[in-house]
Amino acid sequence: MTPQRVPSLETAPHGRRDGAVVALGLLALLAWDASGLDLAVIHAVGSPSGFALRDAWWTSNLLHDGGRLLGWAVLAALVVNIWRPWWSGPTRGERVAWVLVTLACLLLVPTLKRFSATSCPWDLQAFGGVANYVSHWQIGVADGGPGHCFPSGHAVAAFAFISGWFALRPHAPRAARIWLLGVLAFGALFGGAQLLRGAHYPSHTLWSAWICWTACALLNALFTRPRPARVPVASSR
């Protein structure tokens, strides 16, 4: 008897490829952290008087506030998509899973950020703040600033929608690729704006992207895991 499947984000598993992206991404992030490039990049855009673009209209209002509103608008559209689908192929259960995975990413990164002792670059003494630089790997070590800055919560307004790649991949591969490229482009744009404002190091954005991809890949594997069919119970009559 053929195993039954639970509502899924995709019908054909790509676990090895998705796992390889997780592993290679983690290695790249660890290499970036070990390089010390976070400080080099942030010193290139900041000065002892702070960050010139911190309150600029296009970084603060357009890409920060506007990006957040765009994320909520796309999420609302995905909810509508449950009843009025944009693409043929994904079942209603898959469309519901798409929304749930997106919500999981939107909640996961801000939750991690809430418990982080890492302060933002604009809080460092080198840029007119009060904090000392402490790597985010020194978990629980206070840097003298307000903390709660790792990973990048704002970039998740884009990266949470990596879920769409997994939802569309088995049904509309071209649309899935376009969706993924758009998500990554907006994530990089939002992360770049926060970098120029002094709100985040590059690694904060990169870690947010990796966390969202990993969460989507794991939840996708969970949703697509085959479930054995129930064996009918023989009648005692």
Residue, then its C-alpha position, 0 to 999 in steps of 0.5 A: m500500500t502506498p504511504q500517505r503524505v501529510p500536507s506539504l510544501e513540495t511533493a518531491p524531496h530535495g533534502r540532500r541539496d537543501g542540506a548542502v546549502v545549509a552546510l555550505g552556508l554555515l561554513a561560509l558564515l563561520a569563515w566570515d566571522a573568523s575573518g574579522l571583516d565585520l569591523a572592517v566593513i562597519h569602520a568603512v561606513g561609520s566615523p567617530s561622529g556616527f553614521a551619516l545615513r542613519d536618519a536619511w529618508w531612503t535608508s530609514n523611512l523607505l527601506h526600513d519602515g517601508g520594507r517592514l510594511l512591504g513584508w506585512a503586505v506580502l504576508a497578507a497576500l499569502v493568507v489570501n492565496i490560501w483561498r484565492p491561489w495565484w498559481s495552479g499546483p500547490t494544494r490548500g494544505e501546501r498554501v497553509a504550510w507556506v504561511l505557517v513556515t513564513l510566520a515561523c521565520l518571522l517569529l524565530v529571528p526576533t526571538l533570538k534577537r531578544f536574548s542576544a547581548t550583542s549591541c548594534p554598531w551605532d552603540l559602539q564607543a568608536f561611533g559615539g556610543v557607549a558599548n565595546y565590541v564583543s563578538h556575538w559568539q561570546i554568548g551572554v557577555a555584556d558589551g556595555g550597550p543595550g544589546h538585542c541586535f543579533p541577528s538582523g530582525h529587519a532583514v527577515a522582512a524579506f528572508a522569511f519569504i524564502s518559504g516561497w521557494f520551497a512552496l513553488r519549486p515542485h509546481a512552478p520551478r521558474a516562478a520559484r527561482i524568480w521568487l527566490l531571487g527577489v527575496l534574496a535581492f530585497g533581503a540584501l537591500f534591507g540588510g545593506a540599508q541597515l549596515l549604512r545606518g549603523a544598525h547591523y554588521p554584515s554578519h547579522t544579515l547573513w545569519s538571518a538569511w541562513i537561519c531562515w533558509t535552515a528553518c524553511a528546509l527543516l520544516n519543509a522536510l517535516f511536512t514532506r515526510p511520508r506517513p504510513a497508511r493506517v492498517p484497517v482493523a479487522s472486524s470481530r464479527 
